[in-house]
Amino acid sequence: MSAVTKAVETEPGNPVEPALHRVAVLALPGVPPFELGIPSRVLGSALDEEGRPLYEVTVCTADGGPVLSDAGFTVQPAAGAEALAAADTVIVPPTHAMPELAHGGPLPPAVTAAVARIRPGTRLVSICTGSYVLAAAGLLDGRPATTHWNLAPEFRRAYPRVAVDEDVLFVDDGDVLTSAGVAAGVDLCLHLIRRDHGTTVANRAARMCVVPPWRDGGQAQYIDRPVPTPTVATTTATRAWALERLGEPLTLAELAGHARMSLRTFTRRFRDEVGTTPVQWLTAQRLDLARQLLESSDLPVDLVAHRAGFGSANSLRQHMRTAFGVSPIGYRRTFRPHGHEAAPASAPTAGPA
């Protein structure tokens, strides 16, 4: 069963609907409307198999009063700091009205008092420069975190006790998660859904939001040339071709050959367009396919590994432990608690790219 959805019973044998995971979004003065709306839009699109919502998202402010967004209109919250005290997850979008935080200054007293109401064990999430708020409250001390790539040097100077990584889309440090700038908040919210409820639910939410279902947290924030000029060949067709052949032992030479480029040109152009190497991208796509198969089928692990292009159950196990800290069987038990592991079956061997 998901870590955030717990079945409760009023009487033995009389289960009621799972409790919604409560999310409080703390709107601070100067909040950008786009980032403020990400949690409600993305998490609000996460539904169970019966179409019921999995999250209850509440926008709140430190004192329950309205705040002025950086777009010039007022945000009227649904609640005050009491929502923070009741939340299972607290999300802090950025603010453009607290310049003192850029120099390591203190939070306003009202915000400090509101943050103090968050219960121990509550999952904390920041989007973009919302990380400044968590850092100013001392909640990122000694932890890895990220923020907008353009502000990373400033953040590092202001909060030297935080291990800043500006080269990733988001950082998942268990009960504290931080995202890079702006749209990376979408990636982080999809990651929360995926972590809580699995790939199938996250992909369905992504489709509802018309966004890519998967950008790995380790993908680069800043891509120098994301859209090539019309006269330059791209790797788009080759990526689509590879996605149809994830179970095959694709090599870098085969990918470059399909794109009709030299290895060096293909690798450089791929990184320019995607922000990661071809092999890293291919591994991420294979892991995503493996997770979908583990969630949606009773295929034995060695067959899942073969279909996802890892070749052997041991290879898949190593990749999943490295990427997610869990074995294939452990992952399946998390997201299919009432299923069972099928009997082992032999499968042809195919090595990963």
Buried (B, 14 or more C-beta within 10 A) or exposed (E): EBEBBEEEEEEEEEEEEBEBBBBBBBBBBBBBBBBBBBBBBBBBBBBBEEEEBBBBBBBBBBBBEBBEBBEEEEBEBBBBBBBBBBBBBBBBBBBEBBEEBBEBEEBBEBBEEBBEBBEEEBBBBBBBBBBBBBBBBEBBEEBBBBBBBEBBEBBBEBBEEBBBBBBBBBBBEEBBBBBBBBBBBBBBBBBBBBBBBBBBBBBBBBEBBEBEBBBBBBBBBEBEEEEBEEEEBBBEEBBEBBEEEBBEEBBBEBBBBBBEBEEEBBBEBBBBBBBBEBBBBBBBBBBBBBBBBBBEBEBBBBBBBBBBBBBBBEBBBEBBEEBBEBBBBBBBBBBBEEEEBBEEEEBEEBEBB
